[in-house]
Amino acid sequence: MEPQTVVGPILIHGGARHGPAVRYGSWVSIPFKALNLSPELLDVVAQLGYESPSPIQAAAIPILLDGNDVIGQSQTGSGKTAAFGLPILQRVDLQKRQVQALVLCPTRELSAQVAREMRKLARAHAGLSVVELVGGAPSRPQRDAMERGVHLAIGTPGRVLDHLERGFLDVSDLRTVVLDEADRMLDMGFGDEVTRILSLLPDDRQTALFSATFPPTIESISLKHQRNAHRITVETPEDELDNIQQLQLETGPKERVHALAWLLQQNPHESALVFCNFKATVADVVDRLAAAGLSVDRLDGDLDQFHRDQVLARFRNGSVRILVATDVAGRGLDVKDLDLVINLELPDQPEIYVHRIGRTGRAGKKGLAISLSRGPDDARMKSASEVTGQRIPFIDRSDELTPGLHAILRDLAAPAEMATILISGGRKDRIRPGDIVGALTGKAGNLSGGQVGKIEVQDRLSYVAVSRPAARAATQQLNAGRIKNKRFRATLVG
């Protein structure tokens, strides 16, 4: 069977047991109007400033609109939400207040992100109701929303399954189910819940899996729960990696922390992201660097959502300069102007390598990615070189000229220039960044504008970076004063 034809890109097809495959090697820009979207959705797309669809959008939208199952493999940040969101919105029946589409996400953070994007895309769909079914939030309001009637449910596997099995989530009118970040969902141990959820949904539904990688577990789910799925693989164009200098350093397993410290010393950086394969490695590295006085924190699967959000906010605003992460925890991580990525442990899949190094070198800026390898015969680095289309040279390090680990750590030991204050109010309290700046620098404030850094306002919480020497006084000032004539609790979180 020939692959589905999609306007625009050059297609290379290959066999797939579960259906035709569409592979994107190069990309030709096309307009959204070529994708058979409704005039209302085309207007919304134009209002949002989207000039042309991304490759995953151009490939997936026509196939989904035709009612076919899809496996979409592309990098995080490639526009997957609109790729499945626009077809869902085009097919939704607003007169029927029943759940017609279900989107499963691995984390509360991603669920909220998808819900926000769907609401933006649905600005022309008056009356569309979206419910977020996530753990860590009260169950009763979610049940009440479903009793009133919703069109779209977005949530995490555990809470969605709980509502399904207790009869609160009615899926009798479900048309489409989407597994977003499917590989990460399975890596986080949600395989049993996902399988159970899929078994409880109508047989005649449309099933879409979107994933950054395509491990055997994804193929297994596809074979069991999809029908003649169209597989779309969007490869990262080589020119997108041109701004990233890739290097490798030959290192033995027992020398990795020493090598890491040396690389951090030799490559001045405002922010560095260090990838490991295992949580135990993350914990060991963070403990050793933190004990030496470096500005470092961890991001792994053991963190709950609140602390994950806090760590990410601190890393984005410069209160933490070095972040050590696993792939599962680091998926979706987007940090502006990230200087340096280090692969302390190399991944087995070259696609994951591309995802890791793609965190740097964004928006036309230069980036640096360094990997610790076993040497010239390391098959993982050979695969990385092949998939990126670049030669990855070795760093020349003369051991007799390399200082000892303790000497390097002493040189690196320094706190970040900024500290983070957590405020117990956010968007739903009508707080805006300007309100926080005013509370810190206005008549009642003692800070100058230059002492206030990045501000992130979330639904019920806000994070503000302030100059570290002024952080304690700024926290006291916020607790003693008001923001928009209301009192909010401020906590210095590091």
C-alpha positions as CSV (number, residue, x, y, z in Angstrom):
1,M,0.0,0.0,0.0
2,E,1.4,3.4,-1.0
3,P,1.8,6.1,1.7
4,Q,-0.7,8.8,2.1
5,T,0.1,11.7,-0.2
6,V,0.7,15.1,1.6
7,V,1.1,18.4,-0.2
8,G,4.6,20.0,0.0
9,P,7.4,17.9,1.4
10,I,9.5,15.3,-0.4
11,L,8.2,11.9,0.7
12,I,10.3,8.7,1.2
13,H,8.2,5.7,2.0
14,G,9.2,2.5,3.7
15,G,7.4,-0.6,5.0
16,A,5.7,-0.7,8.4
17,R,3.8,-3.6,9.8
18,H,1.0,-1.4,11.2
19,G,0.5,0.6,8.0
20,P,2.1,3.0,5.5
21,A,5.0,5.1,6.5
22,V,5.7,8.7,5.5
23,R,9.2,10.0,6.1
24,Y,10.1,13.6,5.8
25,G,13.7,14.2,4.6
26,S,13.4,17.8,3.3
27,W,10.7,20.4,3.7
28,V,8.9,22.7,1.3
29,S,6.8,25.4,3.0
30,I,3.1,25.4,2.1
31,P,0.2,27.5,3.3
32,F,-2.3,26.3,5.9
33,K,-5.1,26.7,3.3
34,A,-3.7,23.6,1.5
35,L,-4.6,21.4,4.5
36,N,-8.5,21.5,4.1
37,L,-9.1,23.3,7.3
38,S,-12.3,25.2,7.8
39,P,-12.4,29.0,7.1
40,E,-12.9,29.6,10.9
41,L,-9.8,27.7,11.8
42,L,-7.8,29.3,9.1
43,D,-8.8,32.7,10.5
44,V,-7.7,31.7,14.0
45,V,-4.4,30.4,12.6
46,A,-3.8,33.7,10.9
47,Q,-4.8,35.7,14.1
48,L,-2.3,33.7,16.1
49,G,0.4,34.6,13.6
50,Y,1.2,31.1,12.2
51,E,2.4,31.7,8.7
52,S,2.8,28.2,7.5
53,P,2.4,24.7,9.0
54,S,5.4,22.9,10.5
55,P,6.3,19.5,8.8
56,I,4.4,17.5,11.5
57,Q,1.3,19.7,11.1
58,A,1.4,19.5,7.3
59,A,1.7,15.7,7.4
60,A,-0.7,14.9,10.2
61,I,-3.6,17.3,9.7
62,P,-4.9,15.9,6.4
63,I,-4.5,12.3,7.6
64,L,-6.3,13.0,10.8
65,L,-9.1,15.0,9.1
66,D,-9.7,11.9,6.9
67,G,-10.3,9.9,10.1
68,N,-7.1,7.8,9.9
69,D,-4.9,6.6,12.8
70,V,-1.5,8.2,13.1
71,I,1.9,7.7,14.7
72,G,3.7,11.1,14.5
73,Q,7.4,11.2,15.5
74,S,9.0,14.6,15.7
75,Q,11.0,16.7,18.1
76,T,9.5,18.4,21.2
77,G,8.5,21.9,20.2
78,S,7.7,21.0,16.6
79,G,4.0,22.0,16.8
80,K,2.4,18.6,17.6
81,T,-0.4,20.2,19.7
82,A,-1.8,22.0,16.7
83,A,-1.2,19.0,14.5
84,F,-3.8,17.0,16.5
85,G,-5.7,20.0,17.9
86,L,-6.9,21.5,14.7
87,P,-8.4,18.3,13.3
88,I,-10.1,17.7,16.7
89,L,-11.7,21.2,16.6
90,Q,-12.8,20.8,13.0
91,R,-14.7,17.6,13.8
92,V,-16.1,18.6,17.2
93,D,-19.9,18.9,17.5
94,L,-20.5,21.9,19.8
95,Q,-24.2,21.0,20.1
96,K,-23.4,17.7,21.8
97,R,-22.0,18.3,25.2
98,Q,-20.2,15.0,25.5
99,V,-16.5,14.1,25.5
100,Q,-15.6,13.7,21.9
101,A,-11.8,13.8,22.2
102,L,-9.4,12.7,24.9
103,V,-5.7,13.7,25.1
104,L,-3.4,11.8,27.5
105,C,-0.3,13.6,28.7
106,P,2.5,12.3,31.0
107,T,2.5,15.3,33.4
108,R,0.2,17.9,34.8
109,E,2.5,20.6,33.3
110,L,2.1,19.2,29.8
111,S,-1.7,18.7,30.3
112,A,-2.0,22.4,31.3
113,Q,0.1,23.4,28.3
114,V,-2.0,21.4,25.9
115,A,-5.2,22.8,27.4
116,R,-4.0,26.4,27.0
117,E,-3.0,25.7,23.4
118,M,-6.4,24.1,22.6
119,R,-8.3,27.0,24.1
120,K,-6.2,29.4,22.0
121,L,-7.0,27.4,18.8
122,A,-10.7,27.2,19.8
123,R,-11.3,31.0,20.0
124,A,-13.8,30.7,17.2
125,H,-15.6,27.8,18.8
126,A,-18.0,29.6,21.1
127,G,-19.1,27.4,24.0
128,L,-16.4,24.8,23.6
129,S,-15.8,23.2,27.1
130,V,-12.4,21.7,28.0
131,V,-11.7,19.8,31.3
132,E,-8.3,19.0,32.7
133,L,-8.2,15.6,34.5
134,V,-5.0,15.6,36.4
135,G,-3.7,14.3,39.7
136,G,-2.6,16.6,42.5
137,A,-5.8,18.6,42.0
138,P,-9.2,18.0,43.7
139,S,-11.3,15.4,41.9
140,R,-14.7,16.9,42.7
141,P,-14.5,20.0,40.4
142,Q,-13.4,17.7,37.6
143,R,-16.5,15.5,38.2
144,D,-18.8,18.5,38.4
145,A,-17.4,19.8,35.0
146,M,-18.1,16.5,33.3
147,E,-21.6,16.4,34.8
148,R,-22.3,19.8,33.2
149,G,-21.0,18.5,29.9
150,V,-17.6,18.9,28.2
151,H,-16.4,18.5,24.6
152,L,-12.7,17.8,25.3
153,A,-10.8,16.1,28.1
154,I,-7.1,16.5,28.7
155,G,-5.3,14.7,31.5
156,T,-2.8,12.3,33.0
157,P,-3.3,8.5,32.8
158,G,-3.8,7.9,36.5
159,R,-6.6,10.5,37.0
160,V,-8.2,9.7,33.7
161,L,-8.4,6.0,34.5
162,D,-9.8,6.8,37.9
163,H,-12.6,8.8,36.4
164,L,-13.2,6.2,33.7
165,E,-13.4,3.2,36.1
166,R,-15.7,5.1,38.5
167,G,-18.1,6.1,35.7
168,F,-17.6,9.8,35.9
169,L,-15.9,10.1,32.4
170,D,-18.5,9.1,29.8
171,V,-16.7,8.1,26.5
172,S,-19.7,6.7,24.6
173,D,-19.4,9.6,22.1
174,L,-15.6,9.6,21.9
175,R,-14.2,10.0,18.4
176,T,-10.5,10.6,18.9
177,V,-7.9,9.7,21.5
178,V,-4.4,11.2,21.4
179,L,-1.3,10.0,23.3
180,D,0.9,13.1,23.5
181,E,4.6,12.4,24.4
182,A,3.7,8.7,24.3
183,D,7.3,7.5,24.7
184,R,7.8,9.6,27.8
185,M,4.4,8.4,29.2
186,L,5.7,4.8,28.9
187,D,9.1,5.7,30.3
188,M,7.4,7.1,33.4
189,G,5.7,3.8,34.1
190,F,2.2,4.6,32.8
191,G,2.1,1.6,30.4
192,D,-0.5,-0.4,32.3
193,E,-2.8,2.6,32.8
194,V,-2.6,3.6,29.1
195,T,-3.3,0.1,28.0
196,R,-6.3,-0.1,30.4
197,I,-7.7,3.3,29.2
198,L,-7.4,2.3,25.6
199,S,-9.3,-1.0,26.3
200,L,-12.2,1.0,27.8
201,L,-12.7,3.4,24.8
202,P,-15.0,2.7,21.9
203,D,-13.6,0.4,19.2
204,D,-14.4,2.7,16.3
205,R,-12.4,5.6,17.7
206,Q,-9.5,7.3,15.9
207,T,-6.2,6.8,17.8
208,A,-3.1,9.1,17.4
209,L,0.2,8.6,19.0
210,F,2.7,11.5,19.1
211,S,6.2,10.8,20.3
212,A,9.7,12.1,20.1
213,T,11.2,8.6,19.6
214,F,9.8,5.3,18.4
215,P,10.9,2.5,20.9
216,P,9.5,-1.0,20.7
217,T,6.9,-0.2,23.4
218,I,5.3,2.4,21.1
219,E,5.2,-0.1,18.2
220,S,3.6,-2.7,20.5
221,I,0.8,-0.2,21.5
222,S,0.2,0.7,17.9
223,L,-0.1,-2.9,16.8
224,K,-2.7,-3.6,19.6
225,H,-4.7,-0.4,19.6
226,Q,-4.5,1.2,16.2
227,R,-5.9,0.3,12.8
228,N,-3.7,0.7,9.7
229,A,-1.9,3.6,11.3
230,H,0.0,6.1,9.1
231,R,3.5,6.6,10.5
232,I,5.0,10.0,10.0
233,T,8.7,10.6,10.9
234,V,10.0,14.2,10.8
235,E,13.7,14.1,10.8
236,T,15.6,17.2,12.2
237,P,17.0,19.0,9.2
238,E,20.8,19.1,9.3
239,D,20.9,22.9,8.9
240,E,19.0,23.2,12.2
241,L,22.0,21.8,13.9
242,D,24.5,24.1,12.1
243,N,24.5,26.5,15.1
244,I,25.5,23.7,17.5
245,Q,29.2,22.9,17.8
246,Q,29.4,19.2,18.7
247,L,32.5,17.8,20.5
248,Q,33.3,14.6,22.4
249,L,35.8,13.9,25.2
250,E,37.1,10.4,25.7
251,T,36.5,9.5,29.4
252,G,36.4,6.3,31.5
253,P,33.3,5.7,33.7
254,K,35.2,6.4,37.0
255,E,36.4,9.8,35.6
256,R,33.1,11.2,34.5
257,V,32.6,13.7,37.4
258,H,36.2,15.0,37.0
259,A,35.7,15.3,33.2
260,L,32.3,17.1,33.8
261,A,33.9,19.6,36.2
262,W,36.8,20.2,33.8
263,L,34.4,20.9,30.9
264,L,32.3,23.3,33.0
265,Q,35.5,25.1,33.9
266,Q,36.9,25.2,30.3
267,N,33.6,26.4,28.8
268,P,32.3,29.6,30.6
269,H,28.5,29.5,30.7
270,E,25.5,31.2,32.2
271,S,23.5,28.0,32.1
272,A,24.4,24.4,31.5
273,L,22.2,21.3,31.1
274,V,23.8,17.9,31.9
275,F,22.0,14.8,30.8
276,C,22.3,11.4,32.5
277,N,20.5,8.1,31.7
278,F,19.6,7.2,35.3
279,K,18.2,8.9,38.4
280,A,20.9,7.4,40.6
281,T,23.6,9.2,38.4
282,V,21.7,12.5,38.6
283,A,21.5,12.3,42.4
284,D,25.2,11.4,42.7
285,V,26.4,14.2,40.4
286,V,24.2,16.8,42.0
287,D,25.2,15.8,45.5
288,R,28.9,16.1,44.7
289,L,28.6,19.4,42.9
290,A,26.3,21.0,45.5
291,A,28.6,19.9,48.3
292,A,31.4,21.8,46.6
293,G,29.4,25.0,46.4
294,L,28.3,25.0,42.8
295,S,24.9,26.4,41.7
296,V,23.2,23.1,40.7
297,D,19.9,21.3,40.9
298,R,18.3,18.1,39.6
299,L,15.4,17.2,37.4
300,D,14.3,13.6,37.4
301,G,11.2,11.4,37.7
302,D,11.1,11.5,41.5
303,L,10.2,15.2,41.6
304,D,6.5,16.0,42.1
305,Q,5.0,18.6,39.8
306,F,5.3,21.5,42.3
307,H,9.0,21.0,42.8
308,R,9.6,20.3,39.1
309,D,7.9,23.6,38.2
310,Q,10.1,25.3,40.9
311,V,13.3,23.9,39.6
312,L,12.5,24.8,36.0
313,A,11.6,28.4,37.0
314,R,14.9,28.8,38.9
315,F,16.9,27.4,36.0
316,R,15.1,29.6,33.4
317,N,15.6,32.7,35.5
318,G,19.3,32.1,36.3
319,S,18.9,31.2,40.0
320,V,20.3,27.8,39.1
321,R,23.2,27.7,36.6
322,I,23.7,23.9,36.2
323,L,20.7,21.5,35.8
324,V,21.3,17.7,35.8
325,A,18.5,15.8,34.3
326,T,17.2,12.5,32.9
327,D,15.6,12.3,29.5
328,V,12.2,11.6,30.9
329,A,12.2,14.6,33.2
330,G,13.9,16.9,30.7
331,R,11.4,16.3,27.9
332,G,9.7,19.6,26.9
333,L,12.3,21.6,28.7
334,D,12.7,25.0,26.9
335,V,15.3,27.4,28.2
336,K,16.1,30.6,26.3
337,D,19.8,31.2,25.6
338,L,21.0,27.8,26.9
339,D,24.8,27.9,26.5
340,L,26.0,24.4,27.0
341,V,24.6,20.8,26.9
342,I,26.8,18.0,28.2
343,N,26.0,14.3,27.8
344,L,27.5,12.8,30.9
345,E,26.0,9.5,29.8
346,L,25.2,8.8,26.1
347,P,21.8,7.6,25.1
348,D,21.4,4.4,23.2
349,Q,19.1,6.0,20.6
350,P,20.6,8.6,18.3
351,E,17.2,10.4,18.1
352,I,17.5,11.1,21.8
353,Y,20.9,12.5,21.3
354,V,19.5,14.9,18.7
355,H,16.8,15.9,21.2
356,R,19.3,16.6,23.9
357,I,21.7,18.7,21.9
358,G,18.8,20.6,20.3
359,R,18.2,22.4,23.6
360,T,21.0,24.8,22.7
361,G,21.8,26.8,19.6
362,R,18.2,28.0,19.2
363,A,16.8,31.2,17.5
364,G,20.0,31.6,15.4
365,K,22.3,31.7,18.4
366,K,25.4,29.5,18.8
367,G,25.4,26.5,21.1
368,L,27.8,23.9,22.4
369,A,27.1,20.2,23.0
370,I,29.8,18.0,24.5
371,S,29.5,14.2,25.0
372,L,31.6,12.0,27.2
373,S,32.5,9.0,25.1
374,R,34.4,5.7,25.3
375,G,36.7,6.8,22.5
376,P,36.9,6.4,18.7
377,D,35.1,3.0,18.7
378,D,32.1,4.3,20.7
379,A,29.2,3.1,18.5
380,R,26.8,5.6,20.1
381,M,28.9,8.5,18.9
382,K,29.2,7.0,15.5
383,S,25.4,6.8,15.3
384,A,25.1,10.4,16.6
385,S,27.5,11.6,13.9
386,E,25.5,9.8,11.2
387,V,22.1,11.1,12.3
388,T,23.3,14.7,12.6
389,G,25.4,14.5,9.4
390,Q,28.4,16.1,11.2
391,R,31.8,14.9,12.2
392,I,32.2,15.1,16.0
393,P,35.8,15.8,16.9
394,F,37.6,14.9,20.1
395,I,38.7,17.5,22.6
396,D,42.4,17.3,23.3
397,R,43.0,17.1,27.0
398,S,46.4,16.5,28.4
399,D,46.0,14.7,31.7
400,E,49.3,16.0,33.2
401,L,48.0,19.6,32.6
402,T,44.5,18.9,34.1
403,P,44.0,20.1,37.7
404,G,42.6,17.6,40.2
405,L,38.8,17.5,40.8
406,H,38.9,19.3,44.1
407,A,40.9,22.2,42.6
408,I,38.5,22.5,39.7
409,L,35.4,22.5,42.0
410,R,37.0,25.2,44.2
411,D,37.4,27.3,41.1
412,L,33.8,26.7,40.0
413,A,32.2,27.2,43.5
414,A,30.0,30.3,43.4
415,P,26.3,31.0,43.9
416,A,24.2,32.2,41.1
417,E,23.8,36.0,40.9
418,M,20.0,35.8,41.1
419,A,17.7,34.1,43.7
420,T,14.0,33.2,43.3
421,I,11.0,34.3,45.3
422,L,7.8,32.2,45.1
423,I,4.6,34.3,45.4
424,S,1.3,32.6,46.3
425,G,-0.7,34.3,43.6
426,G,-0.9,34.1,39.8
427,R,-3.0,34.7,36.7
428,K,-6.2,33.6,38.3
429,D,-5.6,36.2,41.0
430,R,-5.2,38.8,38.1
431,I,-1.5,39.3,38.9
432,R,0.7,40.4,36.0
433,P,4.5,40.8,35.8
434,G,4.2,44.6,36.0
435,D,2.3,44.3,39.4
436,I,5.2,42.3,40.9
437,V,7.8,44.7,39.5
438,G,5.8,47.6,41.0
439,A,5.6,45.9,44.4
440,L,9.4,45.5,44.4
441,T,10.4,48.9,42.9
442,G,7.5,51.3,43.6
443,K,7.1,53.7,46.5
444,A,7.0,50.9,49.0
445,G,9.8,49.0,47.3
446,N,13.5,49.2,47.8
447,L,14.8,47.5,44.7
448,S,16.0,49.1,41.5
449,G,14.7,47.8,38.2
450,G,18.1,46.3,37.5
451,Q,17.8,44.1,40.6
452,V,14.6,42.4,39.3
453,G,15.1,39.6,36.8
454,K,12.8,37.2,34.9
455,I,9.2,36.9,36.2
456,E,7.0,33.8,35.5
457,V,3.3,34.1,36.3
458,Q,1.4,30.8,36.5
459,D,-2.2,30.1,37.3
460,R,-1.9,30.3,41.1
461,L,1.8,30.9,41.7
462,S,4.4,33.4,40.5
463,Y,8.2,33.2,40.4
464,V,10.4,36.3,40.4
465,A,14.2,36.4,40.2
466,V,15.9,39.1,42.2
467,S,19.5,40.0,42.9
468,R,20.8,37.5,45.5
469,P,22.2,40.1,48.0
470,A,18.7,41.8,48.0
471,A,16.7,38.6,48.1
472,R,15.9,38.3,51.8
473,A,14.9,42.0,52.1
474,A,12.8,41.7,49.0
475,T,10.9,38.7,50.4
476,Q,10.2,40.5,53.6
477,Q,9.0,43.5,51.6
478,L,6.6,41.4,49.6
479,N,5.2,39.8,52.8
480,A,4.7,43.1,54.4
481,G,3.2,44.8,51.4
482,R,0.4,44.2,48.9
483,I,0.1,43.3,45.3
484,K,-3.0,44.8,43.6
485,N,-4.2,45.7,47.1
486,K,-4.1,42.0,48.2
487,R,-1.7,40.2,50.5
488,F,0.2,37.2,49.1
489,R,2.7,35.0,50.8
490,A,6.3,35.3,49.5
491,T,8.9,32.6,50.1
492,L,12.6,32.6,49.2
493,V,13.1,29.3,47.4
494,G,16.8,29.7,46.5
